[in-house]
């Protein structure tokens, strides 16, 4: 299937009461594992790249790799730029073939966040590209974006509505207490606010910080109306632990194909489990 714009996927998820996983890739192996899991689970999927991955691999290579994998796949696959903060990189993604971009203006005051987001929406929509915005501030570490826990600001339904009305974003990241990276203490989630945001807002809601949430909490977030959930750190951990585990068990074997294959299989299993908990399995 050719790449798809994820908006339709997310609207279907919203009305169908399930959630689409957006998984951050770091290379071709993680990309393949995400698509393979989606095929095994018959799930729509969003491939995401952080700005750090863009710096590492470049938009052209990322689009080419993702197009190749999506083109051979029977399930719908979207390619999304996660946490775009640099306007030039966002433009490159829009013009270079991404089907969605996130403009993260959350560190700016509301008016400036609105102005920056609206500017991206205008350009992206002219290219048929969907846009995710963020209102409120999600804490934690996401590659090169670091936000301390005490700097997090929870999203209010009024602010989210105004943000959506004035920017025209297609989907919206809500700060409800989840955080990027591993949780050092149990997060204080405001699931009731997510429920209100999802009920009041005309656009699908996004939950960041999917790694480390207990599975029953993930299910509750989906029931409350999360239509897109981002998972990144868990991908990196499973990948690296998979490599370590294999190397430790086969210290004198020098076969990178077997080593990488092992890590890929671990990733496919882990991502498939997320798709089942999110309820997107069987929806493609
Ligand atoms: P985690 O790294 O906690 O899974 O968060 C991912 C994320 O929200 C990316 O935007």
Boltz pocket constraint, residues with backbone or C-beta under 6 A from the ligand:
constraints:
  - pocket:
      binder: B
      contacts: [[A, 24], [A, 82], [A, 83], [A, 141], [A, 142], [A, 179], [A, 180], [A, 181], [A, 182], [A, 207], [A, 208], [A, 209], [A, 210], [A, 211], [A, 230], [A, 231], [A, 232], [A, 233], [A, 234]]
      max_distance: 6.0
